[in-house]
Amino acid sequence: VGSGTAVVDEPRLTLRLEDEGLLPPGWAAPPKPPVRVVLDARGRLARGALLDTAAAPTLVFTTAAAPAEALSRWSDAGVDVCVVGAGRGGGVRLEEV
């Protein structure tokens, strides 16, 4: 998910099929929650469910434009951070994701 959606909508991006009774009969839930991926070139993600790594692991792809405070905040929350090059317009270079 992009940082704009993450900041405005604060999505959980967690699998809730079992909790909501949506698993088809005989199907099992995955043994581990899927990894949530955020593209945030400038360190905008400051709060919200995506920083709750107890619910599911989160991986943020960012660039050198993200302030040190953002990198520290993410690391303190248990988020995995990968700094990649910037693409056109300054966003995360998708070829490196």
C-alpha positions, -999 to 999 in steps of 0.1 A, spaced: 0 0 0 12 35 -6 19 60 22 -10 82 12 -35 54 16 -18 42 48 -20 77 64 -55 86 53 -73 53 55 -52 36 82 -59 1 68 -51 -30 89 -42 -52 59 -47 -83 80 -64 -115 71 -97 -118 90 -114 -146 71 -115 -169 101 -128 -142 125 -156 -132 102 -166 -167 92 -156 -162 56 -134 -193 52 -150 -219 30 -158 -252 48 -128 -274 51 -103 -246 44 -76 -237 69 -63 -203 77 -27 -197 68 -3 -206 97 12 -171 97 -3 -137 87 9 -123 54 35 -96 54 21 -61 49 41 -39 26 41 -1 26 58 22 1 67 54 19 95 74 3 94 103 27 86 88 61 49 99 63 36 68 81 37 79 118 9 60 134 -19 34 128 -25 -3 125 4 -9 101 28 -1 130 12 -28 151 35 -57 143 17 -80 168 -12 -82 143 11 -90 113 46 -82 102 51 -50 83 78 -41 57 84 -5 47 103 4 16 116 39 18 143 62 3 171 83 17 145 112 18 128 97 48 139 115 80 159 96 107 130 100 131 107 80 107 133 52 104 137 51 142 99 51 148 95 22 124 124 2 139 111 9 175 77 -5 164 93 -37 150 87 -28 114 113 -41 89 127 -12 68 144 -14 34 159 18 20 160 18 -18 166 43 -45 142 70 -55 123 68 -88 110 95 -109 92 121 -88 110 110 -57 89 80 -49 102 45 -41 119 30 -71 96 0 -78 123 -20 -96 140 -23 -62 109 -36 -43 
